[in-house]
């Protein structure tokens, strides 16, 4: 699958049996619909996050295409001012560099901070070298 931003092929990384698509060029993350639920360890957390989304026309980013169906994605505000891209057919979510961590931390979706810690370990090399793909 290619990155919706830079069009480069993404690599698949695994985080405790959850696979995420990761762009080693722009450091973006694609989460398929089911991966978000697995990452948040349940439907309640996923629903809390999805309820926080608010469609927006703000932002200067050009609309991106879903890497699965190639339809233009919707821009949504999530947990404050983080602007995400979401597939209109619910194939998944695109997080630009650092946005996934911001959403998880601001949304207080993981009270014991397990997910941010795991993601920090996974993406710690963003400034140095890309993570090792599967």
C-alpha positions as a LaTeX table, in Angstrom:
\begin{tabular}{lrrr}
\hline
Residue & $x$ (\AA) & $y$ (\AA) & $z$ (\AA) \\
\hline
Unk1 & 0.00 & 0.00 & 0.00 \\
Unk2 & 1.27 & 3.49 & $-0.83$ \\
Unk3 & 1.31 & 6.50 & 1.47 \\
Unk4 & $-1.55$ & 8.96 & 0.81 \\
Unk5 & 0.85 & 11.89 & 1.35 \\
Unk6 & 4.12 & 11.10 & $-0.42$ \\
Unk7 & 2.94 & 8.11 & $-2.49$ \\
Unk8 & 5.87 & 5.98 & $-1.30$ \\
Unk9 & 5.28 & 2.34 & $-0.33$ \\
Unk10 & 4.53 & 1.92 & 3.37 \\
Unk11 & 5.90 & $-0.80$ & 5.61 \\
Unk12 & 3.87 & $-2.92$ & 8.00 \\
Unk13 & 4.86 & $-2.73$ & 11.65 \\
Unk14 & 3.42 & $-4.92$ & 14.37 \\
Unk15 & 2.60 & $-3.67$ & 17.85 \\
Unk16 & 1.39 & $-6.49$ & 20.11 \\
Unk17 & $-0.47$ & $-8.28$ & 17.31 \\
Unk18 & $-1.79$ & $-5.01$ & 15.83 \\
Unk19 & $-0.41$ & $-4.21$ & 12.40 \\
Unk20 & $-0.03$ & $-0.58$ & 11.36 \\
Unk21 & 1.04 & 0.75 & 8.00 \\
Unk22 & 3.90 & 3.19 & 8.40 \\
Unk23 & 5.52 & 5.57 & 5.93 \\
Unk24 & 9.29 & 5.74 & 6.38 \\
Unk25 & 9.42 & 8.92 & 4.29 \\
Unk26 & 6.91 & 11.20 & 6.04 \\
Unk27 & 6.40 & 9.15 & 9.26 \\
Unk28 & 2.63 & 8.95 & 8.81 \\
Unk29 & 0.52 & 6.06 & 10.14 \\
Unk30 & $-2.47$ & 4.34 & 8.52 \\
Unk31 & $-4.79$ & 2.38 & 10.80 \\
Unk32 & $-7.38$ & 0.15 & 9.22 \\
Unk33 & $-10.77$ & 0.33 & 10.93 \\
Unk34 & $-10.25$ & $-2.89$ & 12.90 \\
Unk35 & $-6.72$ & $-1.97$ & 13.94 \\
Unk36 & $-7.92$ & 1.08 & 15.84 \\
Unk37 & $-10.23$ & $-1.08$ & 17.96 \\
Unk38 & $-7.44$ & $-3.59$ & 18.64 \\
Unk39 & $-5.02$ & $-0.82$ & 19.55 \\
Unk40 & $-7.51$ & 0.75 & 21.93 \\
Unk41 & $-8.36$ & $-2.70$ & 23.32 \\
Unk42 & $-12.10$ & $-2.46$ & 22.93 \\
Unk43 & $-15.14$ & $-1.01$ & 21.29 \\
Unk44 & $-15.87$ & 1.51 & 24.07 \\
Unk45 & $-12.55$ & 3.31 & 23.64 \\
Unk46 & $-12.88$ & 3.25 & 19.86 \\
Unk47 & $-16.41$ & 4.67 & 20.04 \\
Unk48 & $-15.24$ & 7.44 & 22.42 \\
Unk49 & $-12.57$ & 8.42 & 19.91 \\
Unk50 & $-14.91$ & 8.28 & 16.91 \\
Unk51 & $-17.53$ & 10.38 & 18.74 \\
Unk52 & $-14.92$ & 13.07 & 19.24 \\
Unk53 & $-14.56$ & 13.51 & 15.46 \\
Unk54 & $-16.09$ & 16.60 & 13.95 \\
Unk55 & $-16.00$ & 17.18 & 10.18 \\
Unk56 & $-14.16$ & 20.34 & 9.32 \\
Unk57 & $-13.43$ & 22.48 & 6.32 \\
Unk58 & $-10.50$ & 24.07 & 8.11 \\
Unk59 & $-6.93$ & 23.48 & 7.30 \\
Unk60 & $-4.82$ & 24.07 & 4.27 \\
Unk61 & $-3.98$ & 20.46 & 3.53 \\
Unk62 & $-5.07$ & 19.14 & 0.21 \\
Unk63 & $-7.59$ & 16.29 & 0.44 \\
Unk64 & $-5.84$ & 12.96 & 0.45 \\
Unk65 & $-7.01$ & 9.70 & $-1.06$ \\
Unk66 & $-7.67$ & 6.58 & 0.97 \\
Unk67 & $-4.87$ & 4.08 & 0.33 \\
Unk68 & $-7.48$ & 1.27 & 0.17 \\
Unk69 & $-10.30$ & 2.61 & $-2.06$ \\
Unk70 & $-8.65$ & 5.80 & $-3.43$ \\
Unk71 & $-11.67$ & 7.98 & $-2.56$ \\
Unk72 & $-10.96$ & 11.45 & $-1.20$ \\
Unk73 & $-10.87$ & 11.30 & 2.59 \\
Unk74 & $-12.78$ & 13.60 & 4.94 \\
Unk75 & $-10.96$ & 15.99 & 7.25 \\
Unk76 & $-12.07$ & 15.62 & 10.85 \\
Unk77 & $-11.09$ & 17.40 & 14.04 \\
Unk78 & $-10.31$ & 15.04 & 16.84 \\
Unk79 & $-9.56$ & 15.77 & 20.48 \\
Unk80 & $-8.88$ & 19.46 & 20.20 \\
Unk81 & $-7.13$ & 20.76 & 17.11 \\
Unk82 & $-5.68$ & 17.58 & 15.62 \\
Unk83 & $-6.96$ & 17.30 & 12.04 \\
Unk84 & $-7.12$ & 13.72 & 10.75 \\
Unk85 & $-8.08$ & 12.14 & 7.45 \\
Unk86 & $-10.78$ & 9.46 & 7.51 \\
Unk87 & $-12.01$ & 7.27 & 4.67 \\
Unk88 & $-15.64$ & 7.98 & 3.70 \\
Unk89 & $-16.18$ & 4.21 & 3.43 \\
Unk90 & $-14.67$ & 3.62 & 6.91 \\
Unk91 & $-11.58$ & 1.81 & 5.66 \\
Unk92 & $-9.41$ & 3.59 & 8.19 \\
Unk93 & $-7.67$ & 6.72 & 9.47 \\
Unk94 & $-4.55$ & 8.57 & 8.40 \\
Unk95 & $-2.37$ & 10.17 & 11.06 \\
Unk96 & 0.39 & 12.56 & 10.01 \\
Unk97 & 3.65 & 12.41 & 11.94 \\
Unk98 & 2.97 & 12.61 & 15.69 \\
Unk99 & $-0.83$ & 12.88 & 15.42 \\
Unk100 & $-1.59$ & 9.38 & 16.70 \\
Unk101 & 0.33 & 10.03 & 19.91 \\
Unk102 & $-1.36$ & 13.43 & 20.34 \\
Unk103 & $-4.82$ & 11.89 & 19.95 \\
Unk104 & $-4.14$ & 9.11 & 22.44 \\
Unk105 & $-2.60$ & 11.45 & 25.02 \\
Unk106 & $-5.12$ & 14.28 & 24.71 \\
Unk107 & $-8.08$ & 11.94 & 24.59 \\
Unk108 & $-6.99$ & 10.18 & 27.77 \\
Unk109 & $-8.06$ & 6.95 & 26.07 \\
Unk110 & $-5.43$ & 4.89 & 27.83 \\
Unk111 & $-5.46$ & 5.68 & 31.53 \\
Unk112 & $-2.39$ & 3.56 & 32.30 \\
Unk113 & $-0.39$ & 5.06 & 29.37 \\
Unk114 & 0.41 & 1.62 & 27.95 \\
Unk115 & $-0.41$ & 2.52 & 24.34 \\
Unk116 & 1.59 & 5.78 & 24.20 \\
Unk117 & 4.55 & 3.97 & 25.75 \\
Unk118 & 4.38 & 1.17 & 23.17 \\
Unk119 & 3.98 & 3.66 & 20.31 \\
Unk120 & 6.87 & 5.70 & 21.63 \\
Unk121 & 9.04 & 2.60 & 21.51 \\
Unk122 & 7.80 & 1.71 & 18.03 \\
Unk123 & 8.35 & 5.18 & 16.57 \\
Unk124 & 11.34 & 6.25 & 18.69 \\
Unk125 & 13.59 & 6.02 & 15.67 \\
Unk126 & 11.63 & 8.58 & 13.60 \\
Unk127 & 14.36 & 11.15 & 13.99 \\
Unk128 & 17.18 & 8.65 & 13.48 \\
Unk129 & 16.32 & 5.85 & 11.08 \\
Unk130 & 13.06 & 4.13 & 10.10 \\
Unk131 & 11.73 & 1.21 & 12.16 \\
Unk132 & 12.54 & $-2.25$ & 10.94 \\
Unk133 & 9.66 & $-3.60$ & 8.80 \\
Unk134 & 8.19 & $-7.05$ & 9.29 \\
\hline
\end{tabular}
